[in-house]
Amino acid sequence: MSEVVGDVVTAHRALAAAGQADLVWGHAAVRDPAGRGLWTKAAGWGMEEVTPERVVLLSDDGEVLAGEGPRHIEFHIHAALLRARPDASATVHTHAEAAAAFAALDVPLRPLSHDAVPFADPDVARFRRTSDLIATAALGDALAAAVGTAAGCLVPGHGLVTVGADVASAVMFAALLERACRIQLAAAGGGGPAIWTPDAEVRVKRESVWNARQLDAGFRYLVRRADALYGPAGSGPSASSA
């Protein structure tokens, strides 16, 4: 399979291994190296079910240019983020349960652990315009504006989105944001939090804890876990042959 199709398959399987699958909903996307749009999974498949045959190339306005199957309604999330972020090559949208629960509290995300460090600047971004499907280009652009230059964003009543320079960072940011929300929910259940990492140390930890090498190491673990859980990724004919 081509490298970009393989990246899409691996991203979805890694997200599933991280516990972010939601039946057939949620998706990751990778910028097309040739500038034709984005690669993502076809609608109707769970993240752990993604194979090269279930990957499609979409134009910026949602036309299926290669591959078989319908596109997701919310492809606008990825199209808008990739338009707005020339530094990014991959994006993620999931319905992570802890993220949805934490967003409903409407309190700041605190760096209680390493996990929140990429987002505590001073708080994770939130998209509040709607919790409905991001089904139009205008909503996609509004979401991208809410994300700005951040690594990710919570969408109260809906889920999360993350943006990365590569697949490893986009997937890991999704895993980290969900874990950060889950840890703070646990602390809140115990009557806290009362202590968290100070801002100056957060800035240092962004590089010492979550540099590209560390993000890649975490991602590779999720890939191995996906292989253990779901078997090796398929290697049949890919959508890139179209």
C-alpha positions as CSV (number, residue, x, y, z in Angstrom):
1,M,0.0,0.0,0.0
2,S,1.1,3.6,-0.5
3,E,2.7,5.4,2.4
4,V,-0.2,7.9,2.9
5,V,-2.9,5.1,2.8
6,G,-0.8,3.2,5.3
7,D,-0.7,6.2,7.5
8,V,-4.5,6.5,7.4
9,V,-5.0,2.8,8.3
10,T,-2.4,3.0,11.1
11,A,-3.9,6.2,12.5
12,H,-7.3,4.8,12.9
13,R,-6.1,1.5,14.3
14,A,-4.0,3.3,16.9
15,L,-6.9,5.5,17.9
16,A,-9.0,2.4,18.4
17,A,-6.2,0.9,20.5
18,A,-6.2,4.1,22.6
19,G,-9.9,3.5,23.4
20,Q,-11.3,6.3,21.2
21,A,-13.4,4.2,18.8
22,D,-17.2,5.0,18.8
23,L,-18.9,2.4,16.7
24,V,-18.4,3.7,13.1
25,W,-18.0,7.4,14.0
26,G,-14.8,9.4,14.4
27,H,-12.0,9.7,11.9
28,A,-8.5,10.8,11.2
29,A,-7.2,12.5,8.0
30,V,-3.9,13.0,6.3
31,R,-3.0,15.7,3.9
32,D,-2.5,14.5,0.3
33,P,1.2,15.0,-0.6
34,A,0.2,16.0,-4.1
35,G,-2.1,18.7,-2.9
36,R,-5.3,17.1,-4.1
37,G,-7.1,17.2,-0.7
38,L,-7.1,14.7,2.2
39,W,-7.1,10.9,2.8
40,T,-9.4,9.4,5.4
41,K,-11.5,6.4,6.0
42,A,-14.7,5.8,4.2
43,A,-17.9,6.1,6.2
44,G,-19.5,3.1,7.8
45,W,-16.4,1.4,9.2
46,G,-15.1,1.3,12.7
47,M,-11.6,2.5,13.4
48,E,-10.3,-1.0,14.0
49,E,-11.9,-2.1,10.8
50,V,-10.0,0.3,8.5
51,T,-8.0,-1.4,5.7
52,P,-6.4,0.1,2.6
53,E,-9.5,-0.8,0.7
54,R,-11.5,1.4,3.1
55,V,-9.5,4.5,2.6
56,V,-10.6,7.4,0.3
57,L,-9.1,10.5,-1.2
58,L,-11.3,13.5,-0.9
59,S,-11.0,16.9,-2.6
60,D,-11.3,20.0,-0.4
61,D,-15.0,20.2,-1.2
62,G,-15.7,16.5,-0.4
63,E,-15.6,14.9,-3.9
64,V,-14.3,11.3,-3.7
65,L,-11.3,11.3,-6.0
66,A,-10.0,7.8,-5.2
67,G,-11.2,4.7,-3.3
68,E,-14.6,3.2,-2.7
69,G,-17.3,4.2,-0.3
70,P,-19.1,7.3,0.9
71,R,-17.4,10.1,2.7
72,H,-18.1,11.1,6.3
73,I,-20.4,14.1,6.7
74,E,-17.8,15.8,9.0
75,F,-14.9,15.7,6.5
76,H,-15.3,19.5,6.8
77,I,-13.4,19.3,10.1
78,H,-10.3,18.0,8.5
79,A,-10.6,20.1,5.3
80,A,-10.9,23.3,7.3
81,L,-8.1,22.5,9.7
82,L,-5.7,21.5,6.9
83,R,-6.5,24.8,5.1
84,A,-5.9,26.8,8.2
85,R,-2.8,25.0,9.4
86,P,-0.1,24.7,6.7
87,D,2.1,23.4,9.5
88,A,-0.1,20.3,9.9
89,S,-0.3,17.2,7.9
90,A,-2.7,15.1,10.0
91,T,-5.9,15.7,12.0
92,V,-8.1,13.7,14.3
93,H,-11.8,13.9,15.4
94,T,-13.2,11.5,18.0
95,H,-16.0,11.2,20.4
96,A,-13.8,10.3,23.4
97,E,-16.0,9.8,26.4
98,A,-13.8,11.4,29.0
99,A,-13.4,14.5,26.8
100,A,-17.1,14.8,26.4
101,A,-17.7,14.4,30.1
102,F,-15.0,16.9,31.1
103,A,-16.1,19.5,28.5
104,A,-19.6,19.4,30.1
105,L,-18.1,20.7,33.4
106,D,-16.9,23.9,31.7
107,V,-13.9,24.2,34.0
108,P,-10.2,24.9,33.0
109,L,-8.1,21.9,32.0
110,R,-5.2,21.8,34.5
111,P,-1.9,20.1,34.0
112,L,-2.3,17.5,36.7
113,S,-0.1,15.1,34.8
114,H,2.1,15.1,31.7
115,D,-0.9,14.5,29.5
116,A,-2.4,18.0,29.7
117,V,0.9,19.8,29.0
118,P,0.3,20.2,25.2
119,F,-3.0,21.9,25.9
120,A,-2.6,24.0,29.0
121,D,-1.7,27.4,27.5
122,P,-3.4,28.5,29.7
123,D,-6.4,26.3,28.9
124,V,-7.5,23.9,26.2
125,A,-9.4,25.6,23.4
126,R,-13.1,25.0,23.1
127,F,-15.5,25.3,20.2
128,R,-18.9,26.5,21.5
129,R,-20.8,27.6,18.4
130,T,-22.6,24.2,18.1
131,S,-22.4,20.6,19.4
132,D,-24.1,19.4,16.2
133,L,-22.3,17.8,13.3
134,I,-19.7,19.9,11.5
135,A,-21.6,19.4,8.2
136,T,-20.7,22.7,6.4
137,A,-17.6,24.4,5.3
138,A,-18.6,27.5,7.4
139,L,-18.7,25.4,10.5
140,G,-15.5,23.7,9.7
141,D,-13.8,27.1,9.3
142,A,-15.3,28.3,12.6
143,L,-13.9,25.2,14.3
144,A,-10.5,25.8,12.8
145,A,-10.6,29.4,14.0
146,A,-11.4,28.1,17.6
147,V,-8.4,25.7,17.4
148,G,-6.1,28.4,16.1
149,T,-2.5,27.4,16.5
150,A,-3.2,24.9,19.4
151,A,-2.7,21.2,19.4
152,G,-6.3,20.4,20.0
153,C,-9.8,21.6,21.0
154,L,-12.7,20.3,23.0
155,V,-16.2,20.5,21.4
156,P,-18.7,20.4,24.3
157,G,-21.5,18.0,23.6
158,H,-19.6,16.4,20.8
159,G,-15.9,15.3,21.3
160,L,-12.4,16.5,20.5
161,V,-10.2,17.4,17.5
162,T,-6.4,17.5,17.3
163,V,-3.9,18.7,14.8
164,G,-0.4,17.4,14.2
165,A,2.7,17.9,12.1
166,D,2.5,14.2,11.4
167,V,0.2,11.3,12.1
168,A,2.1,10.3,15.2
169,S,1.6,13.7,16.9
170,A,-2.1,14.1,15.8
171,V,-3.0,10.7,17.2
172,M,-0.9,11.1,20.3
173,F,-2.5,14.5,21.0
174,A,-5.9,12.9,20.9
175,A,-4.8,10.2,23.3
176,L,-3.2,12.7,25.6
177,L,-6.2,15.1,25.6
178,E,-8.5,12.2,26.5
179,R,-6.3,11.1,29.3
180,A,-5.9,14.6,30.7
181,C,-9.7,14.9,30.8
182,R,-10.0,11.5,32.5
183,I,-7.4,12.3,35.1
184,Q,-9.0,15.6,36.0
185,L,-12.5,14.0,36.2
186,A,-11.0,11.5,38.7
187,A,-9.4,14.3,40.7
188,A,-12.7,16.2,40.7
189,G,-14.4,13.1,42.0
190,G,-12.1,13.2,45.0
191,G,-12.8,16.9,45.7
192,G,-9.9,18.5,43.8
193,P,-7.8,19.3,42.0
194,A,-5.7,21.4,44.4
195,I,-2.2,21.1,42.9
196,W,-1.0,21.2,39.3
197,T,2.1,22.0,37.3
198,P,3.0,25.7,37.3
199,D,3.0,27.6,33.9
200,A,6.7,27.9,33.7
201,E,7.3,24.2,34.1
202,V,4.5,23.4,31.6
203,R,6.5,25.4,29.0
204,V,9.6,23.4,29.7
205,K,7.7,20.1,29.7
206,R,6.3,20.7,26.2
207,E,9.8,20.0,24.9
208,S,11.3,17.7,27.5
209,V,8.2,15.4,27.8
210,W,6.4,15.8,24.5
211,N,9.0,16.4,21.8
212,A,8.7,14.6,18.5
213,R,10.7,11.6,19.6
214,Q,8.5,11.0,22.6
215,L,5.3,11.4,20.6
216,D,6.5,9.0,18.1
217,A,7.4,6.4,20.8
218,G,3.9,6.6,22.2
219,F,2.4,6.3,18.8
220,R,4.5,3.2,18.0
221,Y,3.3,1.6,21.2
222,L,-0.3,2.2,20.1
223,V,0.4,0.7,16.7
224,R,1.9,-2.4,18.3
225,R,-1.1,-2.6,20.7
226,A,-3.5,-2.4,17.7
227,D,-1.6,-5.3,16.0
228,A,-2.0,-7.3,19.2
229,L,-5.7,-6.5,19.5
230,Y,-6.9,-6.6,15.9
231,G,-4.2,-8.5,14.0
232,P,-1.8,-7.0,11.5
233,A,-3.1,-4.2,9.3
234,G,-4.4,-5.4,5.9
235,S,-2.1,-5.1,3.0
236,G,-4.4,-5.6,0.1
237,P,-4.9,-3.2,-2.9
238,S,-5.0,0.4,-1.8
239,A,-7.2,3.3,-2.8
240,S,-4.1,5.0,-4.1
241,S,-4.2,2.9,-7.3
242,A,-7.2,4.9,-8.5
